[in-house]
Amino acid sequence: MRVKIYVSLKRGVLDPQGKAIERSLHTLGYEEVREVRAGKYIELELDATSRDAAELRIREICDKLLANPVIEDFRYEMDAE
Amino acid sequence: MRWGVITFPGSCDDHDVFDSLKSELGQKVKMLWHKDGLVGNFDCIVLPGGFSYGDYLRCGAMARFSPILRGVVEFARSGGLVLGICNGFQILCEAGLLPGALVRNADLQFVCRAVHLRVEESDTPFTSGLKRGQILKMPVKHGEGCYYADAATLEQLRRNRQILLRYVDGKGKPTAPANPNGSVENIAGLCNEGRNVFGLMPHPEDACSKLLGSEDGAKIFTSIAAACAQKADAHV
């Protein structure tokens, strides 16, 4: 199973990186850009007997290490290979 | 009393803490390696500053799973004193021993300068020798020291009087320019509900001698030592 995990800062948590990117884009002339939020993208391979089993493991992995529930949310996509 | 200072791969202030405690304050200190269990009798465990595990993923996220942390969590649960400085503060938050999280400084800059701190509470072992409203001067040096907690957590921190230090100006006012990293409510340090775990971004170990510009950091360590001595006396 190939898994793509997206970790993003929760709404309400200050994202100075996103703000800096937004300012740079405005400087470059892309003034229509709004609400830039920077996050993390993690790819991994997982051996699992079923999709449900894989999902259970991925949620656990994200809760325990990949995301900090105090400040971050996560979502994931899975492709059976 | 006996102090333990943990070295994680990437810790860089561990020897500063060791040296300040031992040479400046004449304390009994033992260095501890992150892969070992927490063996021995300690009164206070210090998680020092640095960049444990290269700050990969999030600051403190990996160190939280170091073997010694299991011992630290147990030690804290049984009432032992735990002090987390800078990266140590980040690790304590990641480990759930302290509420909230530390994120990238609001202006994205690494900040390295002396700051003024106001003591908010004195009824903890870490601040027992200080007075409420007292101003301390200590350095900060970090890129991810912006304290964040949601509204409900902040309310709880205020209700339980867990906020121990705030960034202030020279007159003791918690202004925006005095806040080096954008921390919510100028929070520089806080303790858990049990008041035996304390995390702070400023570095008391770098403010223990006149030569370094301030001896105010020593007041935190001597507070801890005095509180431990009092506890030991009470047991006799």
Boltz contact constraints between the chains, C-beta under 6 A:
constraints:
  - contact:
      token1: [A, 13]
      token2: [B, 148]
      max_distance: 6.0
  - contact:
      token1: [A, 16]
      token2: [B, 104]
      max_distance: 6.0
  - contact:
      token1: [A, 16]
      token2: [B, 106]
      max_distance: 6.0
  - contact:
      token1: [A, 16]
      token2: [B, 108]
      max_distance: 6.0
  - contact:
      token1: [A, 20]
      token2: [B, 108]
      max_distance: 6.0
  - contact:
      token1: [A, 68]
      token2: [B, 58]
      max_distance: 6.0
  - contact:
      token1: [A, 68]
      token2: [B, 101]
      max_distance: 6.0
  - contact:
      token1: [A, 70]
      token2: [B, 101]
      max_distance: 6.0
  - contact:
      token1: [A, 71]
      token2: [B, 101]
      max_distance: 6.0
